[in-house]
């Protein structure tokens, strides 16, 4: 029980970092374009994790088999996720993206159930739907509706959700063979190479190479990139890989909706944005959904334990 509580605390910390990352991303892209921001973000992440490896804080033990397993994981996240998300936001409204992204826990539930045979109770399924409903409720009450004229953007955002769900499921599967550090190193390295190559090629084609370095004259940009690179990329990667070695993919995924609550709170505290009754009601639904998903998992584990103890007693008799 104590172990599961600690893992839930890590998942809560993960959600807080992700929730604040939207604010820092907004600050960063005000000074740079999205692709350059991704390149700098993963440059910082990869440099930091290289130091951790050099000082043996993180130990690596790779083989050719490792590459075969970890390359697909790294392509799903961060590569495909951020690519689909970035271009999806370009061709659709951010509110549409928020509504679609909220279904990620349901996609994870389905994919993990099919590939990993993860079983969830009816109450857990209802709790996940409740949490997803909380996110959608907040966005709908803010006047958001799905705009089907932005179909390309919606498809790309949906693909980013599928990439996240597949990454979560695959991480859960690989966690028994690789440490969180080994998986994170591969992920940060892949993001560093792919996004920097894409950004540099784009600037070379457009003959705008000096603009690539211009944002670094802004302290706001530097602080944003440090947050995004260290906390929102590297630390969240290590956290998610650690958490997924302990709990089901569907349990981890539903915590992501708490990021919406954190984003609302951050907007109110930092940007002086108004919090409406709808924000509060939706946040309550999200929190109840997360609590329910993990509470009923504990109830199920307790029932299994009691059942096993009963069978042992009967066998002794």
Secondary structure, DSSP 4 states (H G I P E B T S, - for coil): -HHHHHHHHHHHHHHHHHHHHHHHHHHHHTTS-HHHHHHHHHHHHHHHHHHHHHTTSS-----HHHHHHHHHHHIIIIIIHHHHHHHHHHSS-HHHHHHHHTTHHHHHHHHHHHHS-----HHHHHHHHHHHHHHHHHHHHTT----GGGHHHHHHHHHHHHHHHHHHHHHHHHTTTS-HHHHHHHHHHHHHHHHHHHHHHHHHHHT-HHHHHHGGG-HHHHHHHHIIIIIIIIIHHHHHHHHTTTS-HHHHHHHTTHHHHHHHHHHHHHS-PPPPHHHHHHHHHHHHHHHHHHHHHHHHHHHHHHHHHHHHHHHH-
